[in-house]
Amino acid sequence: MISLFAGKGGVGKTTCAAASALHHASLGERTLVISTDATPSLSHVFEITDNSKPSKVQEGLYISELGLQEVKEMWDGKFGREVYEVFSAFVSIEYEDFLEFMVSLLPGLFDEFVVNYIRELELANQYETIIWDTAPLGQTLTLLQTPALLMRHLRMAPRIYSKLKRGQEKKESLMDVIDRWQKLSEANMNFLRSRVNFTMVTIPEALAVQQLDGVFSELAKFGLQVKQLIVNNVVNTPDSNFLMTRAKEQSKYLKYIHEKFGYMKITELPMFPHELKGFERLKEAGDALFQSGYE
């Protein structure tokens, strides 16, 4: 099972992903939880200091926070040297500088190779469950446009370099490299459509709720469907004037969510009186999540 947790920043994606991963590991499933956020917080939530990737959190549970360096290595292994050989024939640039340029600036490249990394993890069959904690949604959506962006940015390259061969051994033109890259993009999109379960995390507040329609519509354009919606930080026991006011404000957004998105599984996760860090509190959140019907 591969579950992707998405949503705007600050709604509790990482907490929900971590609690879900801990729950699956407690069932005896070998579980990996991956963060692809530019400012990852999985290790902070689990309160561990091991920087290895993946690092073992407890028996059957591993975490991995992927960043720019890992994606550089993925790019290098797939296409980096081939594209560099063509590019360096026209521009004097060191390979490391070229690598930094490609990974940092080309839209969607980071997400493209993260998706491919997770796809290859599934093919390797090392884990029974993979939980994916994504970047804030605006960044995550760039990966859906990678194939089109790729061809738009490089569409002139085949015309310019189609007759230029890279090296004397493989005799592969840049057009062939781009074709391989495009096929990789298509495989990654098919993987997202057929193998990944999308869970959206939101909170019962105006801005977060207003964004849901647009997000679901954007995902639908690419044949991607959100099957579960987690509404986080719901006030269930308004035992003070402050919480009574919050609960009243939340009620209108909760009503809208259930009426508008009732066709999917909706799970309400209560507001906790303490910060959700460490195993005991994450287990508490996981118990509440799965007891409320999350699957």
C-alpha positions in Angstrom: 0.0 0.0 0.0 1.2 3.5 -0.9 -0.5 6.4 0.7 0.2 10.0 -0.2 -0.7 12.8 2.3 -1.2 16.2 0.7 -2.5 19.6 1.8 -1.6 23.2 2.3 1.2 24.0 4.7 0.4 23.9 8.4 -2.7 21.6 8.3 -1.0 18.6 10.0 0.1 16.5 7.0 3.3 15.3 8.7 1.6 14.4 11.9 -1.1 12.4 10.1 1.5 10.7 8.0 3.6 9.8 11.0 0.7 8.6 13.0 -0.5 6.5 10.1 2.9 4.9 9.6 3.2 4.1 13.3 -0.2 2.4 13.2 0.7 0.2 10.2 4.0 -0.7 11.8 2.2 -1.7 15.0 0.2 -4.2 12.9 3.4 -5.9 11.9 3.7 -4.3 8.5 7.2 -3.3 7.4 6.6 0.4 6.9 8.5 3.3 5.4 7.4 6.9 5.8 9.1 9.3 3.4 9.1 13.1 3.5 9.7 15.2 0.4 9.1 18.5 2.0 11.9 21.1 1.5 11.8 21.6 5.3 11.2 18.1 6.6 10.0 17.5 10.1 9.5 13.7 10.3 12.6 13.2 12.5 11.4 16.1 14.7 8.0 14.5 15.1 9.4 11.1 15.9 12.1 12.8 18.1 15.0 10.9 16.6 18.5 12.2 15.6 19.6 9.4 13.3 20.5 11.0 9.9 20.8 7.8 7.9 18.4 7.3 5.0 16.4 5.4 5.7 16.8 5.4 9.5 15.2 2.8 11.7 12.7 4.3 14.2 11.6 1.1 15.8 11.1 -2.5 14.7 9.4 -2.5 11.3 9.3 1.3 11.0 11.7 3.4 9.0 11.8 7.1 7.9 13.5 8.8 5.1 13.7 12.6 4.4 14.6 13.2 0.8 16.2 16.4 -0.2 18.1 18.1 -3.0 21.2 15.9 -2.6 19.3 12.7 -3.1 17.5 14.0 -6.2 20.9 15.1 -7.6 22.1 11.5 -7.3 18.9 10.3 -9.0 19.3 12.7 -11.9 23.0 11.8 -12.2 22.1 8.1 -12.4 19.4 8.5 -15.0 20.3 11.3 -17.4 22.8 13.7 -15.9 26.0 12.6 -17.7 24.3 12.2 -21.0 22.7 15.6 -21.1 25.8 17.2 -19.7 27.9 15.8 -22.6 25.7 17.5 -25.1 25.3 20.7 -23.1 29.1 21.1 -22.4 29.8 21.0 -26.1 28.3 24.5 -26.3 28.8 26.0 -22.9 31.8 25.8 -20.6 30.5 24.6 -17.3 31.7 22.1 -14.7 29.5 19.1 -14.2 28.7 19.9 -10.5 27.5 23.4 -11.5 25.4 21.9 -14.3 23.9 19.4 -11.9 23.0 22.1 -9.4 21.4 24.2 -12.2 19.3 21.4 -13.6 18.0 20.1 -10.2 17.3 23.5 -8.7 15.8 25.4 -11.6 14.0 23.0 -13.9 10.3 23.0 -12.9 9.1 19.6 -11.5 12.4 17.8 -11.7 12.7 17.3 -8.0 9.1 15.9 -7.8 9.6 13.8 -11.0 12.5 11.9 -9.5 10.9 11.5 -6.1 7.9 9.8 -7.7 10.3 7.6 -9.6 12.2 6.7 -6.5 9.0 5.7 -4.7 7.9 3.7 -7.8 11.2 1.8 -7.7 10.8 1.2 -4.0 7.5 -0.5 -4.7 9.1 -2.7 -7.4 11.8 -3.7 -5.0 9.2 -5.0 -2.6 11.1 -4.1 0.5 8.2 -2.6 2.4 4.6 -3.6 2.8 3.4 0.0 3.4 4.9 3.3 2.2 3.6 6.5 3.6 4.5 9.6 1.6 4.4 13.0 3.3 4.5 15.6 0.5 5.6 19.2 0.3 2.9 21.9 0.6 0.3 21.3 -2.1 1.4 24.1 -4.5 4.8 22.5 -4.8 3.4 19.0 -5.1 1.2 19.9 -8.0 4.2 20.8 -10.1 5.0 17.1 -10.5 1.7 16.6 -12.4 2.8 19.0 -15.0 6.4 17.6 -15.4 5.9 15.8 -18.7 4.4 18.8 -20.4 6.9 21.2 -18.9 9.7 19.0 -19.8 8.8 19.0 -23.5 8.0 22.7 -23.5 11.4 23.6 -22.0 13.3 21.2 -24.2 11.2 21.1 -27.4 13.9 23.1 -29.3 16.7 20.7 -28.3 16.0 17.9 -30.7 16.0 20.4 -33.6 19.3 21.9 -32.5 21.1 18.8 -31.3 19.4 15.9 -33.1 22.5 15.1 -35.2 24.9 15.6 -32.3 26.0 12.3 -30.8 27.1 12.1 -27.2 30.4 10.2 -27.0 31.7 7.5 -29.4 30.4 4.4 -27.6 26.6 4.7 -27.2 25.9 7.0 -30.1 22.8 8.3 -28.4 21.4 11.7 -29.5 19.8 14.2 -27.1 16.5 13.3 -28.8 16.9 9.8 -27.6 17.7 11.0 -24.1 14.6 13.2 -24.0 12.5 10.3 -25.3 13.7 8.1 -22.4 13.0 10.9 -20.0 9.5 11.3 -21.4 8.8 7.6 -21.0 9.9 7.8 -17.4 7.5 10.7 -16.9 4.6 8.6 -18.4 5.5 5.6 -16.2 5.5 7.8 -13.1 2.1 9.3 -13.9 0.6 5.9 -14.5 2.1 4.8 -11.2 0.4 7.8 -9.4 -2.9 7.0 -11.0 -2.9 3.2 -10.4 -0.9 2.6 -7.2 -1.0 5.6 -4.9 -3.9 6.4 -2.6 -4.3 10.1 -2.2 -5.4 11.5 1.2 -6.0 15.2 1.6 -5.5 16.8 5.0 -7.3 20.0 5.8 -8.5 22.0 8.8 -12.0 23.5 9.4 -10.9 27.1 8.6 -11.9 29.4 5.7 -8.7 29.5 3.6 -8.0 25.7 3.9 -11.6 24.8 2.9 -11.7 27.3 0.1 -8.7 25.7 -1.6 -10.2 22.2 -1.7 -12.4 22.6 -4.8 -9.5 23.9 -6.9 -7.1 21.2 -5.7 -9.6 18.4 -6.4 -10.3 19.8 -9.9 -6.6 20.1 -10.7 -6.0 16.5 -9.6 -8.9 15.3 -11.6 -7.4 16.8 -14.8 -4.7 14.2 -14.6 -6.9 11.3 -13.6 -6.0 11.5 -10.0 -8.7 11.1 -7.4 -8.6 11.8 -3.7 -10.3 9.0 -1.8 -10.0 10.1 1.7 -10.2 13.5 3.5 -8.9 14.1 7.0 -10.2 17.2 8.8 -7.6 17.9 11.5 -7.9 19.9 14.7 -11.6 19.6 15.2 -12.9 20.8 18.6 -14.9 18.0 20.0 -15.1 19.0 23.7 -15.7 22.8 23.9 -15.3 23.1 27.6 -14.3 26.8 27.7 -15.5 30.0 26.1 -12.5 30.0 23.8 -13.2 26.5 22.6 -16.9 27.1 22.3 -16.2 30.0 20.0 -13.8 27.9 17.9 -16.3 25.0 17.7 -19.0 27.4 16.5 -16.8 28.8 13.8 -15.7 25.3 12.8 -19.2 24.0 12.5 -20.1 25.9 9.3 -16.9 24.6 7.6 -17.5 21.1 8.7 -21.1 21.2 7.4 -19.8 22.5 4.1 -17.1 19.8 3.9 -19.6 16.9 4.5 -22.2 18.3 2.1 -19.7 19.1 -0.7 -17.4 16.1 -0.4 -19.6 13.5 1.1 -18.9 11.2 -1.8 -15.5 10.4 -0.3 -14.4 9.0 3.1 -14.2 11.9 5.6 -12.4 11.5 8.9 -12.4 14.1 11.7 -9.3 14.1 13.9 -9.8 16.0 17.2 -7.8 18.8 18.4 -5.3 17.6 21.1 -4.4 19.6 24.1 -0.7 18.9 23.6 1.9 18.9 20.8 1.9 15.6 18.9 5.5 14.5 19.2 7.1 11.2 20.2 5.7 7.7 20.0 3.1 7.9 22.8 1.4 10.9 21.4 1.6 9.8 17.8 0.1 6.5 18.8 -2.7 8.5 20.5 -3.3 10.4 17.3 -3.1 7.2 15.2 -5.7 5.5 17.4 -8.0 8.4 17.1 -7.5 8.5 13.3 -8.2 4.9 12.7 -11.0 4.6 15.3 -12.7 7.4 13.4 -12.9 5.3 10.3 -9.7 6.2 8.4 -8.5 3.3 6.3 
